[in-house]
Amino acid sequence: MWHLGPLAFAAPWLLLALPALPVLWWLLRVSPPAPRTQAFPAIRLLRDLPPTEETPHRTPWWLLLLRLVAAALVIIGLARPVWQPQAGGGGSGPLLLVVDNGWAAAPDWPARVAAASAALDGAAREGRRVALLTTAAPETGEPIAATGLVPAEEARARLAALRPRAWAPDRVAALAALNAFRAANPGPFATFYVADGVEHAPAGSAFTPFAGALTDAGPLTVARAEARPARILPPPRAEADRLVVRALQTPVAAPSEANVLARTSDGRAIASATLSFPAGATEAEAALDLPIEIRNQVVRLDLEPEAGAAGTVLLDERFRRRPVGLAAAIETSADAPLTGDLYYLERALAPYAEVRRGTPEALLGRRLAVMILADREVPEGREREALTRWVEQGGMLIRFAGPRLAERPDPLLPVGLRAGERQLGGALSWDRPQTLAPFPDGSPFAGLVPPAEVTIERQVLAEPSPRLTERSWARLADGTPLVTAVSRGQGRIVLFHVTANAEWSNLPLSGLFVDMLRRLVALSAGVQGAESEAPLAPLEMLDGFGRLGPATPAAAPIPANKVEETVASPRHPPGWYGTPGQAEEAAWRRALNLTAHLPAPRASAPPPASARIESVGGVPGERDLGPWLLALALLLLAADLVISLIQRGLIGPRWARAAAVALALGLATPAMAQEPDGAAANATRLAYVVTSDNQVDEVSRLGLLGLSDFVNRRTAAGLAEPAAVVPGRDDLSFFPLLYWPVLADAPQPDAAMVAALNTFMRNGGIILLDTRDEGTGEGMNPGARAALRRVTRDLAVPPLAPVAEDHVLKRAFYLLQDLPGRFSGGQVWVARDQDRANDSVSPVIIGGHDWAAAWAIDSRGQNPYATIPGGARQRVLAYRFGVNLVMYALTGNYKGDQVHVPAILERLGN
């Protein structure tokens, strides 16, 4: 290939014909004179006339120039010119296509594939053979290896089947595979490396030696995303009443934001938090403040827009309600209203913890996060040994004082106790009930405000000791401890120096009591399954895009006591692990998250100085100019033919004018990109309402463009490019369907807009209102529902009802159960009543599935927006709903009328 600035020629040897154009000039400059009809006199009169020298007729210079230009265009067109061609890696020899396909490549995977495809285009033009090397281990568990050298078209098929993995690339193993490839294929080769720009080695740099080895083999081109940060979402920090989420990223120069969505098991987003990254920041933190009942429903967190395994965290029981065991000295009276030892405890814990009752030994037969003993002594023997062992292995033991504990303290206490209790009016007494002092900063109760009405009338006193202050989590106003704690092994022992009922204080009657217990339960280690070597089988695995699917054949079980320390890999992919048959039981599933062991992302070292750098997503699209130049040459040759016929007198003025008009139209055809006003009436097309957000408008345009293309390929309909309209300014009567994405800040339509929309619906048009916040997209567009009420306030919207199972929208072309878009699971609303004046067609359809994003295709034919959570299958269903919608708008309720076909046929037969 020969390059001339941004222009290249795939067959440059054909350009050698250009120097022959002067010869063509000489051959074409003479043309025979046009024949004429001449009335001759008798031959006798001409016999004596002197002969005159005849000279040939000269071709006009402008006609000669026209022929030369046509010939030059043919030569250049056959030389296969390409504008802004993508090089096949430079240099000579084969092309090695290297792709980082780890977790960091998932967010902009389509752009990376497009960059690699452009390199394959260049290799195909140059006739190069191609090998493919990926840096992430295959999901089969086989070692990383380069493919053999194959034609570019075969490599293109392998590239199309490539997907990002849910683990980090291994450039050390990739370097070994590169060395093996070089040994098997001696000689230089060019490399096109689609790099993710992240250094995945825990320390040092694995990118530098790998890129250096590629440079040693021949010319290197590196394509990477320059301005996009690589982000990961580590598991959250569970606090008493919230989840604290944190995202890490590679630093970028400009400030940025990301959202964390909390999703339930059915994919609904029930909460979101915004993370703000200042310029140059590598970390941001936010809180998901959720009631415990809502928090217990959250099973995954998704980082948007960084879709992928590194932006997904699965939440198992460790992040939800904890099992708490309660034991009293006398079980028969423990539930007595107002006076029972467990009466207040059970009611305070029930909303956010799983409360279990029984003796300590029986409770320890199952996994527990917290055990609470209300004035119950622990005698020597098996019970004390079991409790001690359980605490040292990570359990939290909370004890409440009382007369029994004051008389017979045992070793399972955080501090030594004085004999007897301190009470109002007693020997160790105070004159009036004591209030609580502010909680110290190091206490888990810090931030809680003790109410002034909470008072203590009796307590057990701690023996003075040098470490009493550091073990005190709460104190009375006189400085005596109210709550003390100590660590034992991996667990804790906490003592409330008052009873769990209202006998010694009114603390159990207050909201402070609930808050204190909630914080203590949140401090516990939770239940992580039986800490044994029993294997947990892989149930559902995350792919590189963060989608859950069946376990891969190579996925192996993990011992229950090793889940926390297991690093995601092809053998142990991130996802859900448990015992077979318990995939839906959250308490029996354990989550293995990719980001639990990922280091903070850091940018890789710069490529070698000799490498050529390209930007992923900024690769310009090449354009083959050959067909255009040949078409223009044909038009010029047709013009030359017409002119020659006119000069020879073979066509008259009338036909000459007609030919000139036809040629003018042919020459003007390539420039007719801008359609004139009124062109909407010349073809059927969809339309979308212009909003105040250019990005949303672009998504609407790409979405309707993708839907129109799908409809044209799958049906007999012929839809032209969609149009952008402003109701009240543009004529809506040309469009059967109007797509309207509702923004949260959308203003109420003015009178002209309302009149135009009502007329549009009255005359048979359909408006699809999309709030983009339903189902799995709940929380994505906050404020959209209020905006929907605002924009439809003055519209003639009929009473609505959810789409019925037998509605025409579900069977106009395809038989559908659901009507998803980018999101799924939400409700779609249509007119409730039948209106025969409008063929019973609903003039308005309301949903929030972000259909345009699911339909959208970009300039490379890719779908730029992920469909959540169903992936490719969900996108197909979204397209099918779009086809049904278009059929519904174009043909009305004809499918509904088909129910009468049997009766009509019966009458015709009679």
HELIX and SHEET records of a PDB file:
HELIX    1   1 PRO A   12  ALA A   20  5                                   9    
HELIX    2   2 LEU A   21  LEU A   28  1                                   8    
HELIX    3   3 ILE A   43  LEU A   46  1                                   4    
HELIX    4   4 TRP A   61  LEU A   78  1                                  18    
HELIX    5   5 TRP A  103  ALA A  105  5                                   3    
HELIX    6   6 TRP A  109  ARG A  125  1                                  17    
HELIX    7   7 ALA A  152  ALA A  160  1                                   9    
HELIX    8   8 ARG A  171  ALA A  184  1                                  14    
HELIX    9   9 PHE A  207  ALA A  217  1                                  11    
HELIX   10  10 ILE A  292  ARG A  295  1                                   4    
HELIX   11  11 ALA A  309  GLY A  311  5                                   3    
HELIX   12  12 GLU A  317  PHE A  319  5                                   3    
HELIX   13  13 GLU A  331  SER A  333  5                                   3    
HELIX   14  14 TYR A  343  LEU A  349  1                                   7    
HELIX   15  15 PRO A  360  LEU A  363  1                                   4    
HELIX   16  16 ARG A  382  GLU A  392  1                                  11    
HELIX   17  17 PRO A  403  GLU A  407  1                                   5    
HELIX   18  18 LEU A  507  LEU A  509  5                                   3    
HELIX   19  19 GLY A  511  LEU A  523  1                                  13    
HELIX   20  20 ALA A  560  LYS A  562  5                                   3    
HELIX   21  21 ALA A  586  TRP A  588  5                                   3    
HELIX   22  22 LEU A  594  ALA A  596  5                                   3    
HELIX   23  23 GLY A  626  GLN A  647  1                                  22    
HELIX   24  24 PRO A  653  ALA A  668  1                                  16    
HELIX   25  25 THR A  669  ALA A  671  5                                   3    
HELIX   26  26 ALA A  679  ASN A  682  5                                   4    
HELIX   27  27 ASN A  694  ARG A  714  1                                  21    
HELIX   28  28 ALA A  751  ARG A  762  1                                  12    
HELIX   29  29 GLY A  775  GLY A  777  5                                   3    
HELIX   30  30 ALA A  784  VAL A  791  1                                   8    
HELIX   31  31 VAL A  808  LYS A  810  5                                   3    
HELIX   32  32 ARG A  836  ASN A  838  5                                   3    
HELIX   33  33 TRP A  851  TRP A  855  1                                   5    
HELIX   34  34 GLY A  871  THR A  891  1                                  21    
HELIX   35  35 TYR A  894  ASP A  897  1                                   4    
HELIX   36  36 GLN A  898  HIS A  900  5                                   3    
HELIX   37  37 VAL A  901  GLY A  909  1                                   9    
SHEET    1   A 4 TRP A   2  LEU A   4  0                                        
SHEET    2   A 4 LEU A   7  PHE A   9 -1                                        
SHEET    3   A 4 PRO A  81  TRP A  83 -1                                        
SHEET    4   A 4 ARG A 623  ASP A 624 -1                                        
SHEET    1   B 6 VAL A 150  PRO A 151  0                                        
SHEET    2   B 6 ARG A 129  THR A 134 -1                                        
SHEET    3   B 6 LEU A  95  VAL A  99  1                                        
SHEET    4   B 6 ALA A 190  VAL A 194  1                                        
SHEET    5   B 6 LEU A 220  ARG A 224  1                                        
SHEET    6   B 6 ARG A 612  SER A 615  1                                        
SHEET    1   C 2 VAL A 198  GLU A 199  0                                        
SHEET    2   C 2 ARG A 602  ALA A 603 -1                                        
SHEET    1   D 3 ARG A 231  ILE A 232  0                                        
SHEET    2   D 3 ARG A 242  GLN A 249 -1                                        
SHEET    3   D 3 ARG A 237  ALA A 238 -1                                        
SHEET    1   E 3 ARG A 231  ILE A 232  0                                        
SHEET    2   E 3 ARG A 242  GLN A 249 -1                                        
SHEET    3   E 3 GLU A 283  ASP A 289 -1                                        
SHEET    1   F 4 ALA A 269  PHE A 277  0                                        
SHEET    2   F 4 SER A 256  ARG A 263 -1                                        
SHEET    3   F 4 ARG A 300  GLU A 304 -1                                        
SHEET    4   F 4 THR A 312  LEU A 314 -1                                        
SHEET    1   G 7 GLU A 354  ARG A 357  0                                        
SHEET    2   G 7 PRO A 323  ALA A 328  1                                        
SHEET    3   G 7 VAL A 370  ALA A 374  1                                        
SHEET    4   G 7 MET A 396  PHE A 400  1                                        
SHEET    5   G 7 GLY A 491  PHE A 496  1                                        
SHEET    6   G 7 PRO A 481  ARG A 488 -1                                        
SHEET    7   G 7 SER A 472  ARG A 475 -1                                        
SHEET    1   H 2 ARG A 422  GLN A 423  0                                        
SHEET    2   H 2 ARG A 458  GLN A 459 -1                                        
SHEET    1   I 2 GLN A 434  THR A 435  0                                        
SHEET    2   I 2 THR A 455  ILE A 456 -1                                        
SHEET    1   J 3 LEU A 548  PRO A 550  0                                        
SHEET    2   J 3 PRO A 535  LEU A 542 -1                                        
SHEET    3   J 3 ILE A 558  PRO A 559 -1                                        
SHEET    1   K 4 LEU A 548  PRO A 550  0                                        
SHEET    2   K 4 PRO A 535  LEU A 542 -1                                        
SHEET    3   K 4 GLY A 575  GLY A 578 -1                                        
SHEET    4   K 4 ARG A 590  LEU A 592 -1                                        
SHEET    1   L 5 ALA A 723  VAL A 725  0                                        
SHEET    2   L 5 ALA A 687  VAL A 689  1                                        
SHEET    3   L 5 LEU A 737  PRO A 741  1                                        
SHEET    4   L 5 ILE A 766  ASP A 770  1                                        
SHEET    5   L 5 VAL A 844  GLY A 847  1                                        
SHEET    1   M 2 LEU A 800  PRO A 802  0                                        
SHEET    2   M 2 TRP A 829  ALA A 831 -1                                        
END                                                                             
